Amino acid sequence: MKIKEILAILEEMAPLAYAEDFDNVGLLVGNSDLETTGVLVCHDALENVIDEAIAKQCNLVVCFHPILFSGLKKITGKNYVERAVIKAIKNDIAIYAVHTALDNHQDGVNKIFCDALGLTKTKILVPKQHFIQKLVTYTVPDNADKVRQAILQAGAGTIGNYDNCSYNSEGFSTYQGNEKSNPSVGKKGELTSTTEIKVEVIFEKHLQSKILKALFSSHVYEEVAYEIYDLQNSHQQIGLGMIGEFETAIPEADFLQMVKDKMLCGGIRHSAFLGKPIRKIAVLGGSGSFAIKNAIQSGADAYLTADLKYHNFYEAENQLLLADIGHFESERFTKNHIVDYLTKKIANFAPSLLKSRIILSEENTNPVKYL
């Protein structure tokens, strides 16, 4: 089984199109055409993790955080990033990062966070914006069903829990082709009047080229008329953070102790207690200060995230309990999820790459220590 086949499975789990624009996800180092000898899954692809991959004969390291985040102008081994990259290249080890592609997935980092706490009725906290587009096209009635089915099969027309969604209306059109034209309806040089069906569908913007290819291949017109619009609608199934609930509310101090125990936190920094029980919780794995207002607007009793600064705690505005549980701690079960996902998927069609070759890294890459 080649590395690129593993990468295809990873992209099913965390589509790269879901990643934030600032991020650096996907294959960062290595040759995807090599045969896979083993997969090591880690949180951070540091030099000691590459050493572990070498020792365990794994030539693919799947990490959550990208070891290459900004560009490298030199690779001399002067810092931890360069040393890890040099060692990986020397040993033909590929490095693949998922990061915000998995953060934004509805079954990704924040669903894992919610599941670890036992939260139910989960939904996205900050839905992804500017991710939905709309296609409008026109064709004759005899061709409408073929066009509609083609673009729907290419991924258009999915809205939340519904698929095959389209809006269709009948109208009247005119056109006249010149002497070089080859109209499928009417004759060149003559004004043609015909009934047309207008087909409208929405789609995730990364599918645009695939959908247009399906449109052109299924359409009878020589010149296909179509329009594409960027929509302001947020995507309710893709985005950062998540909101969930406990069946029964619990006191603030008990809540934080439970979080500390379940997420294995070295410590928790939090805003002042408000004297009200905790039932509805917002979470965002990693750096989440930007979503404090979203947590308040959601009606959450508490917001769990990481990397909060001094003044961020004021932003709680006595409306919720704000807690920083640690960056690594808020994402700690992500690598377990990746191992489980790969193991289940690969077992279905690649028994030669046994479960023992999908390995959870034993290295603790959390740079923060607690006294």
For each residue, the residues with C-beta under 8 A, 3 or more apart:
1: 5 6 35 36 346 350 352 353
2: 5 6 32 33 34 35 36
3: 6 7 30 31 32 33 34 35 36 59 60 94
4: 7 8 32 33
5: 1 2 8 9 36 350
6: 1 2 3 9 10 36 39 60 342 346
7: 3 4 10 11 26 27 32 96
8: 4 5 11 12
9: 5 6 12 13 341 342 345 346
10: 6 7 13 14 62 96 98 338 342
11: 7 8 14 15 16
12: 8 9 15 345
13: 9 10 98 102 105 338 341
14: 10 11 18 25 98 101 102 105 108
15: 11 12 18 101 105 206
16: 11 19 25 26 101
17: 101 204 205 206
18: 14 15 100 101 104 105 128 238
19: 16 23 25 99 100 101 104
20: 23 100 103 104
21:
22:
23: 19 20 66 99 100 101
24: 28 66 68 69 70 97 99
25: 14 16 19 66 97 98 99 100 101
26: 7 16 96 97
27: 7 30 32 94 95 96
28: 24 66 67 68 95 96 97
29: 67 68 85 88 89 93 94 95
30: 3 27 34 59 60 88 89 92 93 94 95
31: 3 34 92 94
32: 2 3 4 7 27 94
33: 2 3 4
34: 2 3 30 31 59 92 94
35: 1 2 3
36: 1 2 3 5 6 39 59 60 353 357
37: 57 58 59 357
38: 53 56 57 58 59 60 357 358 359
39: 6 36 58 60 61 62 342 353 357 358 359
40: 49 52 53 56 58 60 61 62 359 361
41: 61 62 63 335 338 339 342 358 359 360 361
42: 45 49 52 61 62 63 64 335 361 363 365
43: 63 64 65 328 331 332 334 335 361 365 366
44: 49 63 64 65 67 365
45: 42 49 50 61 63 65 67 84 88 95 97
46: 49 50 67 80 84 363 365
47: 50 51 80 83 84 87
48: 51 52 363 365
49: 40 42 44 45 46 52 53 61 63 84 361 363 365
50: 45 46 47 53 54 61 84 87 88 91 93
51: 47 48 54 55 87
52: 40 42 48 49 55 56 361 362 363
53: 38 40 49 50 56 58 59 61 91 93
54: 50 51 57 87 91 93
55: 51 52
56: 38 40 52 53 359
57: 37 38 54
58: 37 38 39 40 53 61 93 357 359
59: 3 30 34 36 37 38 53 91 92 93 94
60: 3 6 30 36 38 39 40 93 94 96
61: 39 40 41 42 45 49 50 53 58 88 93 94 95 96
62: 10 39 40 41 42 96 97 98 338 342
63: 41 42 43 44 45 49 66 67 95 96 97 98
64: 42 43 44 97 98 99 102 331 334 335 338
65: 43 44 45 97 99
66: 23 24 25 28 63 69 97 99
67: 28 29 44 45 46 63 81 84 85 95 97
68: 24 28 29 72 81 85 95 97
69: 24 66
70: 24
71:
72: 68 75 81 82 85
73:
74: 78 82
75: 72 82 85 86
76: 82
77: 82 83 86
78: 74 82
79: 82 83
80: 46 47 83 84
81: 67 68 72 84 85
82: 72 74 75 76 77 78 79 85 86
83: 47 77 79 80 86 87
84: 45 46 47 49 50 67 80 81 87 88 95
85: 29 67 68 72 75 81 82 88 89 95
86: 75 77 82 83 89 90
87: 47 50 51 54 83 84 90 91 93
88: 29 30 45 50 61 84 85 91 93 94 95
89: 29 30 85 86 92 93
90: 86 87
91: 50 53 54 59 87 88
92: 30 31 34 59 89
93: 29 30 50 53 54 58 59 60 61 87 88 89
94: 3 27 29 30 31 32 34 59 60 61 88
95: 27 28 29 30 45 61 63 67 68 84 85 88
96: 7 10 26 27 28 60 61 62 63
97: 24 25 26 28 45 62 63 64 65 66 67 68
98: 10 13 14 25 62 63 64 101 102 338
99: 19 23 24 25 64 65 66 102 103
100: 18 19 20 23 25 103 104 240
101: 14 15 16 17 18 19 23 25 98 104 105
102: 13 14 64 98 99 105 108 109 334 338
103: 20 99 100 108 109 110 240 285 286
104: 18 19 20 100 101 108 128 238 239 240
105: 13 14 15 18 101 102 108 109 111 238
106: 111 124 237 238
107: 111
108: 14 102 103 104 105 111 112 334 337
109: 102 103 105 112 113 285 286 331 334
110: 103 113 114 125 240 241 242 283 284 285
111: 105 106 107 108 114 115 122 242
112: 108 109 115 116 285 333 334 337
113: 109 110 116 117 242 283 285 304 330 331 333
114: 110 111 117 119 122 242 244 283
115: 111 112 118 119
116: 112 113 262 263 333
117: 113 114 244 258 259 262 263 281 283
118: 115 246 262
119: 114 115 122 244 245 246 281 283
120: 244 245 246 247
121: 244 245
122: 111 114 119 242 243 244
123: 236 242 243 244
124: 106 127 236 237 238 239 240 241 242 243
125: 110 239 240 241 242 243 282 283 284 291 294 295 298
126: 239 240 241 284 291 294
127: 124 234 235 236 238 239
128: 18 104 131 234 235 238 239 240
129: 232 234 235
130: 205 230 232
131: 128 204 205 234 235 238
132: 202 203 204 205 230 231 233 235
133: 202 203 204 205 208 228 229 230 231
134: 200 201 202 203 228 229 231
135: 151 156 200 201 202 203 211 215 226 227 228
136: 198 199 200 226 227 228 229
137: 147 151 198 199 215 219 224 225 226 227
138: 171 173 196 197 198 199 225 226
139: 143 144 147 196 197 199 219 220 221
140: 143 144 185 194 195 196 197 220
141: 144 170 195 196 197
142: 220
143: 139 140 146 147 218 219 220
144: 139 140 141 147 148 168 197 199
145: 148 149
146: 143 149 150 218
147: 137 139 143 144 150 151 199 215 218 219
148: 144 145 151 152 166 168 199 201
149: 145 146 152 153 218
150: 146 147 153 154 214 215 217 218
151: 135 137 147 148 154 156 157 199 201 211 214 215 218
152: 148 149 156 157 163 164 166 201
153: 149 150 214
154: 150 151 207 210 211 213 214
155: 158 203 204 207 210 211
156: 135 151 152 166 201 202 203 207 211
157: 151 152 163 164 165 166 201 202 203
158: 155 162 163 165 203 204
159: 162 163 165 202
160: 236 237
161:
162: 158 159 165
163: 152 157 158 159
164: 152 157
165: 157 158 159 162 201 202
166: 148 152 156 157 199 200 201
167: 199 200 201
168: 144 148 197 198 199 200
169: 197 198
170: 141 195 196 197 198
171: 138 195 196 197 198
172: 193 194 195 196
173: 138 193 194 195 196
174: 191 192 193 194
175: 183 186 191 192
176: 189 190 191 192
177: 180 181 182 183 186 187 188 189 192 222
178: 181 188 189
179: 188 189
180: 177 188
181: 177 178 188 189 222
182: 177 188 222
183: 175 177 186 187 188 192 221 222
184: 220 221 222
185: 140 192 194 220 221
186: 175 177 183 190 192 194
187: 177 183 190 192
188: 177 178 179 180 181 182 183
189: 176 177 178 179 181
190: 176 186 187
191: 174 175 176
192: 174 175 176 177 183 185 186 187
193: 172 173 174
194: 140 172 173 174 185 186
195: 140 141 170 171 172 173
196: 138 139 140 141 170 171 172 173
197: 138 139 140 141 144 168 169 170 171
198: 136 137 138 168 169 170 171
199: 136 137 138 139 144 147 148 151 166 167 168
200: 134 135 136 166 167 168
201: 134 135 148 151 152 156 157 165 166 167
202: 132 133 134 135 156 157 159 165 231 233
203: 132 133 134 135 155 156 157 158 207 208 211
204: 17 131 132 133 155 158 207 235 238
205: 17 130 131 132 133 208 230
206: 15 17
207: 154 155 156 203 204 210 211
208: 133 203 205 211 212 228
209: 212 213
210: 154 155 207 213 214
211: 135 151 154 155 156 203 207 208 214 215
212: 208 209 215 216 226
213: 154 209 210 216 217
214: 150 151 153 154 210 211 217 218
215: 135 137 147 150 151 211 212 218 219 224 226
216: 212 213 219 224
217: 150 213 214
218: 143 146 147 149 150 151 214 215
219: 137 139 143 147 215 216 224
220: 139 140 142 143 184 185
221: 139 183 184 185 224 225
222: 177 181 182 183 184
223:
224: 137 215 216 219 221
225: 137 138 221
226: 135 136 137 138 212 215
227: 135 136 137
228: 133 134 135 136 208
229: 133 134 136
230: 130 132 133 205
231: 132 133 134 202
232: 129 130
233: 132 202
234: 127 128 129 131 239
235: 127 128 129 131 132 204 238 239
236: 123 124 127 160 239
237: 106 124 160
238: 18 104 105 106 124 127 128 131 204 235
239: 104 124 125 126 127 128 234 235 236
240: 100 103 104 110 124 125 126 128 284 288 291
241: 110 124 125 126 282 283 284 288 291 294 295 305
242: 110 111 113 114 122 123 124 125 282 283 284
243: 122 123 124 125 280 281 282 283 295 298 300
244: 114 117 119 120 121 122 123 280 281 283
245: 119 120 121 279 280 281
246: 118 119 120 249 250 278 279 281
247: 120
248: 279
249: 246 277 278 279 301
250: 246 254 255 258 277 278 279
251: 254 255 277 278
252: 255 256 273 274 275 276 277 278 302 321
253: 256 257 273
254: 250 251 257 258
255: 250 251 252 258 259 278 302 321
256: 252 253 259 260 268 270 321 323
257: 253 254 260 261
258: 117 250 254 255 261 262
259: 117 255 256 262 263 265 268 304 323 325
260: 256 257 263 264 265 267 268 325
261: 257 258 264
262: 116 117 118 258 259
263: 116 117 259 260 325 326 329 330 332
264: 260 261 329 332
265: 259 260 268 325 326 329
266: 326 329 368 369 370
267: 260 326 370
268: 256 259 260 265 323 324 325 326
269: 308 313 323 324
270: 256 313 321 322 323 324
271: 313 316 320 321 322 323
272: 316 318
273: 252 253 321
274: 252 318 320 321
275: 252
276: 252 301
277: 249 250 251 252 301
278: 246 249 250 251 252 255 281 301 302 321
279: 245 246 248 249 250 301
280: 243 244 245 298 299 300 301 302
281: 117 119 243 244 245 246 278 300 301 302 303 304
282: 125 241 242 243 291 294 295 298 300 302 303 304 320
283: 110 113 114 117 119 125 241 242 243 244 303 304 305 330
284: 110 125 126 240 241 242 288 291 295 303 304 305 330
285: 103 109 110 112 113 288 305 306 330 331 334
286: 103 109 305 306 307 327 330 331
287: 290 305 306 307 327
288: 240 241 284 285 291 292 303 305 306 307 308
289: 292 305 307 308 309 312 315
290: 287
291: 125 126 240 241 282 284 288 294 295 303 305
292: 288 289 295 296 303 312 315 316 322
293: 296 297 315
294: 125 126 241 282 291 297 298
295: 125 241 243 282 284 291 292 298 300 303 320 322
296: 292 293 300 303 316 317 319 320
297: 293 294
298: 125 243 280 282 294 295
299: 280
300: 243 280 281 282 295 296 303 320
301: 249 276 277 278 279 280 281 320 321
302: 252 255 278 280 281 282 320 321 322 323
303: 281 282 283 284 288 291 292 295 296 300 316 320 321 322 323
304: 113 259 281 282 283 284 323 325 330
305: 241 283 284 285 286 287 288 289 291 308 323 324 325 330
306: 285 286 287 288 324 325 326 327 329 330
307: 286 287 288 289 324 327
308: 269 288 289 305 312 313 322 324
309: 289 312
310: 313
311: 314 315
312: 289 292 308 309 315 322
313: 269 270 271 308 310 316 322
314: 311 317
315: 289 292 293 311 312 322
316: 271 272 292 296 303 313 319 320 321 322
317: 296 314
318: 272 274
319: 296 316
320: 271 274 282 295 296 300 301 302 303 316
321: 252 255 256 270 271 273 274 278 301 302 303 316
322: 270 271 292 295 302 303 308 312 313 315 316
323: 256 259 268 269 270 271 302 303 304 305
324: 268 269 270 305 306 307 308
325: 259 260 263 265 268 304 305 306 329 330
326: 263 265 266 267 268 306 329 330 366 368
327: 286 287 306 307 330 331 368
328: 43 331 332 365 366 367 368
329: 263 264 265 266 306 325 326 332 366
330: 113 263 283 284 285 286 304 305 306 325 326 327
331: 43 64 109 113 285 286 327 328 334
332: 43 263 264 328 329
333: 112 113 116 336 337
334: 43 64 102 108 109 112 285 331 337 338
335: 41 42 43 64 338 339 360 361
336: 333 339 340 360
337: 108 112 333 334 340 341
338: 10 13 41 62 64 98 102 334 335 341 342
339: 41 335 336 342 343 358 359 360
340: 336 337 343 344
341: 9 13 337 338 344 345
342: 6 9 10 39 41 62 338 339 345 346 358
343: 339 340 346 347 355 358
344: 340 341 347 348
345: 9 12 341 342 348
346: 1 6 9 342 343 349 350 353 358
347: 343 344 350 351 355
348: 344 345
349: 346
350: 1 5 346 347 353
351: 347 354
352: 1
353: 1 36 39 346 350 357 358
354: 351 357
355: 343 347 358
356: 359
357: 36 37 38 39 58 353 354
358: 38 39 41 339 342 343 346 353 355
359: 38 39 40 41 56 58 339 356
360: 41 335 336 339
361: 40 41 42 43 49 52 335 365
362: 52
363: 42 46 48 49 52
364:
365: 42 43 44 46 48 49 328 361
366: 43 326 328 329 369
367: 328
368: 266 326 327 328
369: 266 366
370: 266 267
371:
